[in-house]
Amino acid sequence: MQNQSFVTEFVLLGLSQNANIQKIIFVVFLFSYLATVGFNLIIVVTIISSPALRASPMYFFLAFLSFLDACFSSVVAPKAIVDSLYERKTISFKGCMTQVFAEHFFSGVEVIVLTAMAYDRYVAICKPLHYASIMNWRLCGILIGVAWTGGFLHSITQILFTFQLPFCGPNVIDHFICDLFPLLELACTDTHILGFLVVVNSGLICIINFSLLLISYCVILRSLRSHSAEGRRKAFSTCGSHITVVVMFFVPCIFEYARPPAAFSFDKMVTIFFTFLPPLFNPLIYTFRNKEVKNAIKRLWTRFLVISDEKQNIKF
């Protein structure tokens, strides 16, 4: 597969051309990224190191979601942070294609994982007696395999077409990342069919999954009428966290891709919303409010302090 473009790099305009604002962007993005990676890695390590949490499908999916959030943030944030230090921001053609592929790959995987998590909660709340037999490790493995495969197919379909587009003139992207619609505007050929493919492959998939998730949570909430007050409280707390994360992820995604192909100035703000905020807030919404996870983090921290003290005593 060979691209026929004369363009070897793209110029990113970033969020602002003002030097002072760029300094603020650098600080905000840097601390957001460090917090995102730190929080999500804490969740992954805590769940992996805790036998009780590791044995639960719900926490298995949460750990996987945290891993995905750390990976997704690492696709976008480091480049945006470094670019905020420079007046001229460039990215190579291959680097741009790689970023587009990785963005859609990890977000595609996350869409399916969020759907799997909704199914896990449905079984736990609506069919509690059959939960262990339905949500077995074989099914969990299959769902994760489907997520990886679905994310790859979603991303590779778009990147194969985008990579072969001819870019023979303008190379300035009014964005802080490489994305599909800004690239389609720069291509020196008719991109209406490819734009329609993006809407179907990204926008329509988001709408369908978002609708299915909302329906599933409505079914779950409706079934709570037969539960005890304590059971309803716990279920509302869990489902409320899930719904919050789903809305934060899917609404900007639908707004960005489920529309006629075009690039708008406010796309930058929408992109910030669904590339920086969900990965940062997911650990806070999902797990740091969870008593079991907080206790596991305390035990992990205590174990770390004990090991550190033992090492200090050996040295002296």
N, C-alpha and C positions, 0 to 999 in steps of 0.2 A: 504494500500500500504506500503510495507516494503522493505527497501534496504538491500542487502546482503553483503555490503562492510565491510572490516576490517578497512578501513581508517576512522578516526573520525575527522581529520582536514587536511587542505592543507597548504603547505608552499609556500608563494608567493615570488618570487625573486625580484619583484619590477623593477623599471627602472634602478637602479644602486646599486652596492654594496659599492661604494665610499662614505665615510661619508660626505665629503665636498659637493659633488654633491647632496646628499640627503638633506642637509640643503637648498640648492638652490631650489630643488624640493618642499620642504615644504613651502618656502616663496611664490614661484610662484603659486603653487596649492591653497594655502590658500587665497591669494589675488584674484585669479581668481574665486574661489568659492564664496567668499564674494561679489565680484562685480556681479557675475552671479545672485545670489539670490537677491541681492539688486536691480539691474536694473529690473529684471523680476517682482519682487513684486511691484516696483514703477509703472510699466505698468499696472499690475492687479488692484491695488488700484486706479490709475488715471482713468481708464476706468470705473470701477464700480461706482466711486463717481461722474462721469460726466454724467448727463442725456442724453446729445447730443451724446456722444460717445457710451454710453450703448445701445442706441436705434438703432445703426448701426450693421448689421450682420458682416461687415468686422472687426470692432473693437471687437465685441463679440468673433470672432475666434482668433484675435490677443491676447486678454486677456487669452483665453484658452491655446493658444500656449505658452505664457509666464509662465502660471501655470505649464504646462507640462515640460518646460525647467528647472524650479526650482526643480521640483520633480526628473527629470532625473539626474540632477547634484548631488542631494542629495543621490542618490543611489551609485554613484561612488566616488565622491570627498572626503567626510569625511573619509572614510576608507583609501583612498590613502594618505590623509594628515597625519593621525595618524601613518600609517605604515612608513612614511618617517622619523619618529623620532626613529624608532627601527631598530636594526640590523636584528633581526629575525621577519619576518612578517608571521603571521598565520591567518587562517580563518577556522571556524568550518565547518563541512560537511553541516549542515543545513543552516548555514550562507552563504555558497557558493551557494547553490541551490536557496536561497532567493534572492541573488544578481543577479544571472542569470535570474530568473523569472522577477524581477523588471526592469532590463535593457531592456529586450525584450518587456515587457508589455508597458512601457512608450514610447519606440521608435516605437513600432507597432501602438500605438494610434497616435503618432505624424505623422507617414507616412500618415494615413488616414486624419488627420486634414489638413495637407499641401495640400492634394488632394482636400479637401472640399474648402479650401481657393482659390485654382486655379479655381474651378468651380464658386465661388462667384465673382471673378474678371472677368471671362468669361461673366457671365450674366450681370454684371455692365457695361462692355465696349461694348459687342456685342448686348445686348438686354436691353438697359437702360430704355425703356418705360415699360418693363414688370418686371423690377428688384424687385419692392416692392411686386408684386404678387407672383413671383417665390421664392425669398429668404425671405419667411415669417418665423416667429418664430417656426412654426410647423416643417418646413423643417430643420431649424437650429438645433432644438432639436433632430430630427431623425438622422442627420449627426453626432452629438456628441455621441448619443447612439450607432450608428454603429461603431464609432471610439473606444469607450470603449470596446464594444463587440469584435471587430476585434483584438484589442491589446491583450485582454485576451485570445482569442482562439489561436492566434499566439504564445503566450508565454507558455500557459499551455500545448499545444501539444508537444513542445520541452522538457519542464521540466519534464513531466510525463515519457518520455522515458529516459531522462538523469538521473533522480532520481533512476531508477531501475538498472542502470549499476553497475556491481561489480567493486569496486576499492580495490584491494587486495595487492598492492605492492607499487610502487613509489607514492609519494604524493606531489612532488615538481612541481609547476606551474611557468613556465618562463614568468610571466606576473605580472602586478600590480593589476589586477582584475580577478575574475572568469569569464570565458567565455566558450563557447561550444567547440570549436576546441581544446584548451588546455586540457579540461576535457576528450574529446574523446581519446586523445593520452595516457592518464593515465589508462583508463579502461582496465581490463584484460579479454577482450573478443573482438570478431570481431565487429567493429563499422562502417563498410562500408555502411550498409543500413541506420543507423542513420545519418551518415555524409551526405548521399544523401538527407535525409529528411531535414537536416539543410540548405543545398544548395537550395532546392526547397522552403522551408518555409520562409527562410530569403533572400537569394540571388536573387531568381527568382522573389519574390514579390517586392523587391527593383527595379529590372530592369524593371518590368512591370509598376510599378507606376511612376518611373522616366521617362520612355518613354511616358506614357500618359500625364504627366505634361509638358514635352517638346513640345509634339504635341499641347496641349491646348494653350500654350503660343505662339506657331507659328501661330495658328489660330487667337488668339487675336491680335498679332502684324500685321498680314495680314489685319485684318479688320480695322486697324487704318487709312488706306489710305483715307477712306471716312470722317474722322474726321477733325476738325479744328486744326490749329497749336497748340493752347493752349491745346486742348483735347489730342492731340498726346503727348505733353510734359508731361502732368500729367499721362497719361496711361503708357508711357515709364518709368517714374520714379517709379510708383507702380510696374509694371511688372519686372523692373530691380531689385528691392529689393527682390521680390518673387523668381526670378530665382537665384539670388545670394545665398539665404538661401537654396533653393532646391539643388543646386549643392554642397554646403558645407556639406549638410546632406547626400545626396544619393551617391555621388561618393565614399567617404570612405566606406560607408556601402556595396556598390556593390563590391568594391575591397576586403573587408574583408570576405564576405560571399558567393559571386557568383564565387566560385573557388573550385577545388578539396579539400576535407577536409585535412587540414594540419596547423600546427602552425609554424610561421616564426618569426625571431627576430624583423623584422620591424613592426610586428603587433602592438607592443606597441606604436609606433609613430602614426600609423594610428588610433588606439583607442583613443589616446589623441586628435587627430584632430576632430573626430566626437563625442566625449563625453564632451570635454571642450569648443571647439571653437564655434560651433553653438549656444549652450545655452547662451554663453557670448556675441556673436555678434548679435544675433537675435534682441534684443531690440534696438541696435544701428542702424542696417540696416533697420528694419521695422518701428520703431515708433519715435525714437528720432530725425529723420530727417523730421518727419511729423509735419507740422505747427499746425494742430488741436491738436495733442497730446502734443506738447510743450506748447501751450497756456493753455491746461487743467492742465498740471503739474504746471505751474506758478500760476494758480488760486488755485490749491490744496495747494501749498506751502504758498501762501498768507493767505489762510484760516487757515492753521496750525499756522502761526506766530501770527495772530490775536487772536486765541484761547489761545496760549501760553502767550501773553501779558495780556489777560483778567485774566488768572489764577494767573499771577504774581501780578496784581493789587488787586485781592481779598485777597491774602496773606498779602499784606502790607496795 
